Amino acid sequence: NFLVGAILGLQGAIQLHRFGGDQFLANLVGLSVVRELGPLMTAILVTGRSGAAYAAELGTMKVNEEIDALRTLGQDPQRFLVFPRVLALLVVVPLLTLLGDVIGTLGGLAIAVGYLDQPVVVYLQALQRAVELGDVGTGLLKSVAYAVAIGLIACQRGLAATGGADGVGRSTTSAVVVVLFTLVVIDAVFTWVFSVLGW
């Protein structure tokens, strides 16, 4: 997220500097990171790490018939295997998104100070004026939806694994690809809804 903020800051700084708009760099980086890139990049990283792990772990349990053993004991696999994972993501992904937002805006700060020679306090004051609590809230709302999508899709793909180790690999790859596509679709839907509502 730091590098994403820095890249966004550098691209924005080059264009803004041409027109004397250096003071708007904090607006560009802050709003882009908090509303869009922070939640999305965090969700992509969580997908690669936790989503793949969930699919692989549940897929291994499925091909080793541990899921069937759980059902034989009268236990619901959804309750014991899926719900705790989704709940963990619901708690952690918004917290990681907040951390990613802070780190992403620090990437923009590095460019403001290093490339535009802005004082730190100028960037931070502009950031404070540009980013409102509602902007942070929209990003967190997206992160909750991303967490649910990551958890449910990864667990579903893992529980659908068949065919031994090859099947576990296929289900894990499928989980990551489907989740990534779903994240982009969710982001597009949220952006459209927010634009219609005027947020």
C-alpha positions as CSV (number, residue, x, y, z in Angstrom):
1,N,0.0,0.0,0.0
2,F,2.9,2.3,0.6
3,L,4.2,1.7,-2.9
4,V,0.7,2.2,-4.4
5,G,0.4,5.5,-2.6
6,A,3.8,6.5,-3.7
7,I,3.2,5.6,-7.3
8,L,-0.2,7.4,-7.3
9,G,1.5,10.4,-5.7
10,L,4.3,10.5,-8.2
11,Q,2.0,10.2,-11.2
12,G,-0.3,12.9,-9.7
13,A,2.7,15.1,-8.7
14,I,4.0,15.2,-12.2
15,Q,0.7,16.3,-13.7
16,L,-0.2,18.7,-10.8
17,H,3.2,20.4,-10.8
18,R,2.7,21.3,-14.5
19,F,-0.3,23.4,-13.6
20,G,0.7,24.7,-10.2
21,G,-1.6,22.4,-8.3
22,D,1.0,20.9,-5.9
23,Q,-1.3,21.5,-2.9
24,F,-3.9,19.1,-4.3
25,L,-1.6,16.1,-4.1
26,A,-3.0,15.2,-0.7
27,N,-6.5,15.3,-2.0
28,L,-5.7,13.0,-4.9
29,V,-3.7,10.4,-2.9
30,G,-5.9,10.6,0.2
31,L,-9.3,10.1,-1.5
32,S,-8.0,7.5,-4.0
33,V,-6.4,5.4,-1.3
34,V,-9.1,5.7,1.4
35,R,-12.1,5.2,-0.9
36,E,-10.7,2.8,-3.5
37,L,-7.1,1.5,-3.5
38,G,-6.6,0.9,0.2
39,P,-9.6,-1.5,0.6
40,L,-9.1,-3.2,-2.8
41,M,-5.3,-3.8,-2.4
42,T,-5.8,-5.0,1.1
43,A,-8.5,-7.4,0.0
44,I,-6.3,-8.7,-2.9
45,L,-3.5,-9.4,-0.5
46,V,-5.8,-11.1,2.0
47,T,-7.1,-13.2,-0.9
48,G,-3.7,-14.4,-1.9
49,R,-2.8,-15.2,1.7
50,S,-5.8,-16.3,3.6
51,G,-8.3,-17.1,0.8
52,A,-5.9,-19.5,-0.8
53,A,-5.0,-21.0,2.6
54,Y,-8.7,-21.5,3.4
55,A,-9.4,-23.2,0.1
56,A,-6.3,-25.4,0.4
57,E,-7.0,-26.4,4.0
58,L,-10.7,-27.2,3.5
59,G,-9.8,-28.9,0.2
60,T,-7.3,-31.2,1.9
61,M,-9.9,-32.0,4.6
62,K,-12.4,-32.8,1.9
63,V,-10.2,-35.2,-0.1
64,N,-9.0,-36.9,3.1
65,E,-12.7,-37.4,4.0
66,E,-12.5,-35.4,7.2
67,I,-15.6,-33.4,6.2
68,D,-17.5,-36.6,5.8
69,A,-16.3,-37.8,9.2
70,L,-17.5,-34.5,10.7
71,R,-21.0,-35.0,9.2
72,T,-21.0,-38.6,10.4
73,L,-20.5,-37.3,13.9
74,G,-23.6,-35.1,13.5
75,Q,-21.6,-31.8,13.2
76,D,-22.3,-29.2,10.6
77,P,-19.2,-28.3,8.6
78,Q,-20.5,-24.9,7.8
79,R,-20.8,-24.1,11.5
80,F,-17.4,-25.4,12.5
81,L,-15.3,-24.7,9.5
82,V,-16.8,-21.9,7.4
83,F,-18.4,-19.5,10.0
84,P,-15.3,-19.0,12.1
85,R,-13.2,-18.2,9.0
86,V,-15.7,-15.7,7.6
87,L,-16.0,-14.1,11.1
88,A,-12.3,-13.8,11.4
89,L,-12.1,-12.0,8.0
90,L,-14.9,-9.7,9.0
91,V,-12.9,-8.6,12.0
92,V,-9.4,-8.4,10.4
93,V,-10.0,-7.1,6.9
94,P,-11.4,-3.7,8.0
95,L,-8.6,-3.3,10.5
96,L,-6.0,-4.1,7.8
97,T,-7.8,-1.7,5.5
98,L,-7.4,1.1,8.1
99,L,-3.7,0.3,8.4
100,G,-3.4,0.1,4.6
101,D,-5.0,3.5,4.3
102,V,-2.5,5.1,6.7
103,I,0.4,3.5,5.0
104,G,-0.8,4.4,1.5
105,T,-1.2,8.0,2.4
106,L,2.3,7.9,3.9
107,G,3.5,6.9,0.4
108,G,1.9,10.0,-1.0
109,L,3.6,12.0,1.8
110,A,7.0,10.6,0.8
111,I,6.4,11.9,-2.8
112,A,5.1,15.3,-1.5
113,V,8.2,15.8,0.6
114,G,10.8,14.2,-1.7
115,Y,9.6,15.3,-5.1
116,L,7.6,18.5,-4.5
117,D,9.6,19.7,-1.5
118,Q,6.3,20.2,0.4
119,P,6.6,20.5,4.2
120,V,5.1,17.6,6.0
121,V,2.6,19.7,7.9
122,V,1.3,21.2,4.6
123,Y,0.6,17.7,3.2
124,L,-1.0,16.5,6.5
125,Q,-3.3,19.6,6.8
126,A,-4.4,19.2,3.2
127,L,-5.1,15.5,3.8
128,Q,-7.1,16.3,6.9
129,R,-9.2,18.8,4.9
130,A,-9.7,16.4,2.0
131,V,-10.5,13.1,3.6
132,E,-13.7,13.1,5.7
133,L,-15.0,10.4,8.0
134,G,-17.6,9.4,5.4
135,D,-14.8,8.6,2.9
136,V,-13.2,6.3,5.4
137,G,-16.6,4.8,6.1
138,T,-17.2,4.0,2.5
139,G,-13.8,2.2,2.3
140,L,-14.6,0.2,5.4
141,L,-18.0,-0.7,4.1
142,K,-16.3,-2.1,1.0
143,S,-13.8,-4.0,3.1
144,V,-16.6,-5.8,4.9
145,A,-18.2,-6.9,1.7
146,Y,-14.8,-8.0,0.4
147,A,-14.2,-10.0,3.6
148,V,-17.5,-11.9,3.2
149,A,-16.8,-12.6,-0.5
150,I,-13.3,-13.9,0.3
151,G,-14.4,-16.1,3.1
152,L,-17.5,-17.6,1.4
153,I,-15.9,-18.2,-2.0
154,A,-12.7,-19.6,-0.7
155,C,-14.5,-22.0,1.7
156,Q,-17.0,-23.1,-1.0
157,R,-14.2,-23.9,-3.4
158,G,-12.3,-25.8,-0.8
159,L,-15.3,-27.8,0.2
160,A,-16.0,-28.6,-3.5
161,A,-12.5,-30.1,-4.0
162,T,-12.3,-33.6,-5.4
163,G,-9.6,-35.9,-6.8
164,G,-6.8,-35.8,-4.3
165,A,-3.9,-33.4,-4.3
166,D,-4.5,-32.2,-7.9
167,G,-8.1,-31.4,-7.0
168,V,-6.9,-29.3,-4.0
169,G,-4.6,-27.4,-6.2
170,R,-7.3,-26.7,-8.8
171,S,-9.8,-25.6,-6.1
172,T,-7.2,-23.3,-4.6
173,T,-6.4,-21.7,-7.9
174,S,-10.1,-21.4,-8.8
175,A,-10.8,-19.8,-5.4
176,V,-8.2,-17.1,-5.9
177,V,-9.3,-16.3,-9.5
178,V,-13.0,-16.2,-8.7
179,V,-12.4,-14.1,-5.6
180,L,-10.3,-11.5,-7.5
181,F,-12.9,-11.2,-10.2
182,T,-15.7,-10.9,-7.6
183,L,-13.7,-8.1,-5.7
184,V,-13.5,-6.0,-8.9
185,V,-17.3,-6.6,-9.5
186,I,-18.1,-5.6,-5.9
187,D,-16.0,-2.5,-6.2
188,A,-17.7,-1.5,-9.4
189,V,-21.1,-2.0,-7.9
190,F,-20.2,0.0,-4.8
191,T,-18.8,2.8,-6.9
192,W,-21.9,3.0,-9.0
193,V,-24.2,3.0,-5.9
194,F,-22.1,5.6,-4.2
195,S,-22.2,7.8,-7.3
196,V,-26.0,7.5,-7.6
197,L,-26.4,8.3,-3.9
198,G,-24.0,11.3,-4.2
199,W,-21.5,9.9,-1.7
